[in-house]
Amino acid sequence: MMARSSAELQARRESALPRAVACAFPVCAERAQGAEIRDTEGRRYIDFIGGMGALAVGHSHPLVIDAVRTQLQRFTHTFFGSIPYDGYVRLAERLNAIAPFPTPAKTLLVATAVSGKGST
């Protein structure tokens, strides 16, 4: 069920999720493009957070969309610890090459949930 308003989503969130799942802003994102986000009520926001640094090129950048589409056509996800894939290794190699350490670097890529302040 799609939220019709930010207040409705907030009420559903409080009912369905534990308090540990933090939410900094009580608005419901409907869509985003570049540095702007629009909520379900049509209000426009400048996204200074950008996916907590993950979206430095903005929302829905055409090059990112093309890269995601290409990847989705190959496979959506595999746990690297079970079945490794080239992209993971290539990214680690690129990061290692620019790491400012006096000895060779090694990289571990992980996804994590971040809990912030301001949630009920």
Contact map, one row per residue, 1 for C-alpha under 8 A:
111000000000000000000000000000000000000000000000000000000000000000000000000000000000000000000000000000000000000000000000
111100000000000000000000000000000000000000000000000000000000000000000000000000000000000000000000000000000000000000000000
111111011000000000000000000100000000000100000000000000000000000000000000000000000000000000000000000000000000000000000000
011111011000000000000000000000000000000110000000000000000000000000000000000000000000000000000000000000000000000000000000
001111111000000000000000000100000000000110000000000000000000000000000000000000000000000000000000000000000000000000000000
001111111100000000000000011100000000001110000000000000000000000000000000000000000000000000000000000000000000000000000000
000011111110000000000000011000000000000000000000000000000000000000000000000000000000000000000000000000000000000000000000
001111111111000000000000000000000000000000000000000000000000000000000000000000000000000000000000000000000000000000000000
001111111111100000000000000100000000000000000000000000000000000000000000000000000000000000000000000000000000000000000000
000001111111110000000000011000000000000000000000000000000000000000000000000000000000000000000000000000000000000000000000
000000111111111000000000000000000000000000000000000000000000000000000000000000000000000000000000000000000000000000000000
000000011111111100000000000000000000000000000000000000000000000000000000000000000000000000000000000000000000000000000000
000000001111111110000000000000000000000000000000000000000000000000000000000000000000000000000000000000000000000000000000
000000000111111111100000000000000000000000000000000000000000000000000000000000000000000000000000000000000000000000000001
000000000011111110000000000000000000000000000000000000000000000000000000000000000000000000000000000000000000000000000000
000000000001111111000000000000000000000000000000000000000000000000000000000000000000000000000000000000000000000000000000
000000000000111111101000000000000000000000000000000000000000000000000000000000000000000000000000000000000000000000000000
000000000000010111111000000000000000000000000000000000000000000000000000000000000000000000000000000000000000000000000000
000000000000010011111100000000000000000000000000000000000000000000000000000000000000000000000000000000000000000000000011
000000000000000001111100000000000000000000000000000000000000000000000000000000000000000000000000000000000000000000100010
000000000000000011111110000000000000000000000000000000000000000000000000000000000000000000000000000000000000000000100010
000000000000000000111111000000000000000000000000000000000000000000000000000000000000000000000000000000000000000000111111
000000000000000000001111110000000000000000000000000000000000000000000000000000000000000000000000000000000000000000111110
000000000000000000000111110000000000000000000000000000000000000000000000000000000000000000000000000000000000000000011110
000000000000000000000011111000000000000000000000000000000000000000000000000000000000000000000000000000000000000000000000
000001100100000000000011111100000000000000000000000000000000000000000000000000000000000000000000000000000000000000000000
000001100100000000000000111110000000001000000000000000000000000000000000000000000000000000000000000000000000000000000000
001011001000000000000000011111000000001100000000000000000000000000000000000000000000000000000000000000000000000000000000
000000000000000000000000001111110000111100000000000000000000000000000000000000000000000000000000000000000000000000000000
000000000000000000000000000111110000111100000000000000000000000000000000000000000000000000000000000000000000000000000000
000000000000000000000000000011111000111000000000000000000000000000000000000000000000000000000000000000000000000000000000
000000000000000000000000000011111111110000000000000000000011000000000000000000000000000000000000000000000000000000000000
000000000000000000000000000000111111100000000000000000000111100000000000000000000000000000000000000000000000000000000000
000000000000000000000000000000011111000000000000000000001111100000000000000000000000000000000000000000000000000000000000
000000000000000000000000000000011111100000000111010000000110000000000000000000000000000000000000000000000000000000000000
000000000000000000000000000000011111110000011110000000000010000000000000000000000000000000000000000000000000000000000000
000000000000000000000000000011111011111000011110000000000000000000000000000000000000000000000000000000000000000000000000
000000000000000000000000000011110001111111111000000000000000000000000000000000000000000000000000000000000000000000000000
000001000000000000000000001111100000111111110000000000000000000000000000000000000000000000000000000000000000000000000000
001111000000000000000000000111000000011111100000000000000000000000000000000000000000000000000000000000000000000000000000
000111000000000000000000000000000000011111100000000000000000000000000000000000000000000000000000000000000000000000000000
000000000000000000000000000000000000011111110000000000000000000000000000000000000000000000000000000000000000000000000000
000000000000000000000000000000000000011111111000000000000000000000000000000000000000000000000000000000000000000000000000
000000000000000000000000000000000001111001111100000000000000000000000000000000000000000000000000000000000000000000000000
000000000000000000000000000000000001110000111110000000000000000000000000000000000000000000000000000000000000000000000000
000000000000000000000000000000000011100000011111000000000000000000000000000000000000000000000000000000000000000000000000
000000000000000000000000000000000011100000001111110000000000000000000000000000000000000000000000000000000000000000000000
000000000000000000000000000000000010000000000111110000000000000000000000000000000000000000000000000000000000000000000000
000000000000000000000000000000000000000000000011111110000000000000000000000000000000000000000000000000000000000000000000
000000000000000000000000000000000010000000000011111111110110000000000000000000000000000000000000000000000000000000000000
000000000000000000000000000000000000000000000000111111100000000000000000000000000000000000000000000000000000000000000000
000000000000000000000000000000000000000000000000111111100000000000000000000000000000000000000000000000000000000000000000
000000000000000000000000000000000000000000000000111111110000000000000000000000000000000000000000000000000000000000000000
000000000000000000000000000000000000000000000000011111110000000000000000000000000000000000000000000000000000000000000000
000000000000000000000000000000000000000000000000011111111110000000000000000000000000000000000000000000000000000000000000
000000000000000000000000000000000000000000000000010011111100000000000000000000000000000000000000000000000000000000000000
000000000000000000000000000000000100000000000000000000111110100000000000000000000000000000000000000000000000000000000000
000000000000000000000000000000001110000000000000010000111111100000000000000000000000000000000000000000000000000000000000
000000000000000000000000000000011111000000000000010000101111100000000000000000000000000000000000000000000000000000000000
000000000000000000000000000000011100000000000000000000000111110110000000000000000000000000000000000000000000000000000000
000000000000000000000000000000001100000000000000000000001111111110000000000000000000000000000000000000000000000000000000
000000000000000000000000000000000000000000000000000000000001111111000000000000000000000000000000000000000000000000000000
000000000000000000000000000000000000000000000000000000000000111111100000000000000000000000000000000000000000000000000000
000000000000000000000000000000000000000000000000000000000001111111110000000000000000000000000000000000000000000000000000
000000000000000000000000000000000000000000000000000000000001111111111000000000000000000000000000000000000000000000000000
000000000000000000000000000000000000000000000000000000000000011111111100000000000000000000000000000000000000000000000000
000000000000000000000000000000000000000000000000000000000000001111111110000000000000000000000000000000000000000000000000
000000000000000000000000000000000000000000000000000000000000000111111111000000000000000000000000000000000000000000000000
000000000000000000000000000000000000000000000000000000000000000011111111100000000000000000000000000000000000000000000000
000000000000000000000000000000000000000000000000000000000000000001111111110000000000000000000000000000000000000000000000
000000000000000000000000000000000000000000000000000000000000000000111111111100000000000000000000000000000000000000000000
000000000000000000000000000000000000000000000000000000000000000000011111111100000000000000000000000000000000000000000000
000000000000000000000000000000000000000000000000000000000000000000001111111100000000000000000000000000000000000000000000
000000000000000000000000000000000000000000000000000000000000000000000111111100000000000000000000000000000000000000000000
000000000000000000000000000000000000000000000000000000000000000000000011111111000000000000000000000000000000000000000000
000000000000000000000000000000000000000000000000000000000000000000000011111111000000000000000000000000000000000000000000
000000000000000000000000000000000000000000000000000000000000000000000000001111100000000000000000000000000000000000000000
000000000000000000000000000000000000000000000000000000000000000000000000001111110111000000000000000000000000000000000000
000000000000000000000000000000000000000000000000000000000000000000000000000011111111000000000000000000000000000000000000
000000000000000000000000000000000000000000000000000000000000000000000000000001111111100100000000000000000000000000000000
000000000000000000000000000000000000000000000000000000000000000000000000000000111111000000000000000000000000000000000000
000000000000000000000000000000000000000000000000000000000000000000000000000001111111000000000000000000000000000000000000
000000000000000000000000000000000000000000000000000000000000000000000000000001111111100000000000000000000000000000000000
000000000000000000000000000000000000000000000000000000000000000000000000000001111111110100000000000000000000000000000000
000000000000000000000000000000000000000000000000000000000000000000000000000000010011111110000000000000000000000000000000
000000000000000000000000000000000000000000000000000000000000000000000000000000000001111111000000000000000000000000000000
000000000000000000000000000000000000000000000000000000000000000000000000000000000000111111100000000000000000000000000000
000000000000000000000000000000000000000000000000000000000000000000000000000000010001111111110000000000000000100000000000
000000000000000000000000000000000000000000000000000000000000000000000000000000000000111111111000000000000000000000000000
000000000000000000000000000000000000000000000000000000000000000000000000000000000000011111111100000000000000000000000000
000000000000000000000000000000000000000000000000000000000000000000000000000000000000001111111110000000000000000000000000
000000000000000000000000000000000000000000000000000000000000000000000000000000000000000111111111000000000111100000000000
000000000000000000000000000000000000000000000000000000000000000000000000000000000000000011111111100000000010000000000000
000000000000000000000000000000000000000000000000000000000000000000000000000000000000000001111111110000000000000000000000
000000000000000000000000000000000000000000000000000000000000000000000000000000000000000000111111111000000010000000000000
000000000000000000000000000000000000000000000000000000000000000000000000000000000000000000011111111000011110000000000000
000000000000000000000000000000000000000000000000000000000000000000000000000000000000000000001111111000001000000000000000
000000000000000000000000000000000000000000000000000000000000000000000000000000000000000000000111111100000000000000000000
000000000000000000000000000000000000000000000000000000000000000000000000000000000000000000000011111110001000000000000000
000000000000000000000000000000000000000000000000000000000000000000000000000000000000000000000000011111000000000000000000
000000000000000000000000000000000000000000000000000000000000000000000000000000000000000000000000001111111000000000000000
000000000000000000000000000000000000000000000000000000000000000000000000000000000000000000000000000111110000000000000000
000000000000000000000000000000000000000000000000000000000000000000000000000000000000000000000000000011111000000000000000
000000000000000000000000000000000000000000000000000000000000000000000000000000000000000000000001000011111100000000000000
000000000000000000000000000000000000000000000000000000000000000000000000000000000000000000000001101010111110000000000000
000000000000000000000000000000000000000000000000000000000000000000000000000000000000000000010001000000011111000000000000
000000000000000000000000000000000000000000000000000000000000000000000000000000000000000000011011000000001111100000000000
000000000000000000000000000000000000000000000000000000000000000000000000000000000000000000010000000000000111110000000000
000000000000000000000000000000000000000000000000000000000000000000000000000000000000000100010000000000000011111000000000
000000000000000000000000000000000000000000000000000000000000000000000000000000000000000000000000000000000001111100000000
000000000000000000000000000000000000000000000000000000000000000000000000000000000000000000000000000000000000111110000000
000000000000000000000000000000000000000000000000000000000000000000000000000000000000000000000000000000000000011111000000
000000000000000000000000000000000000000000000000000000000000000000000000000000000000000000000000000000000000001111100000
000000000000000000000000000000000000000000000000000000000000000000000000000000000000000000000000000000000000000111110000
000000000000000000011110000000000000000000000000000000000000000000000000000000000000000000000000000000000000000011111000
000000000000000000000111000000000000000000000000000000000000000000000000000000000000000000000000000000000000000001111110
000000000000000000000111000000000000000000000000000000000000000000000000000000000000000000000000000000000000000000111110
000000000000000000000111000000000000000000000000000000000000000000000000000000000000000000000000000000000000000000011111
000000000000000000111111000000000000000000000000000000000000000000000000000000000000000000000000000000000000000000011111
000000000000010000100100000000000000000000000000000000000000000000000000000000000000000000000000000000000000000000000111
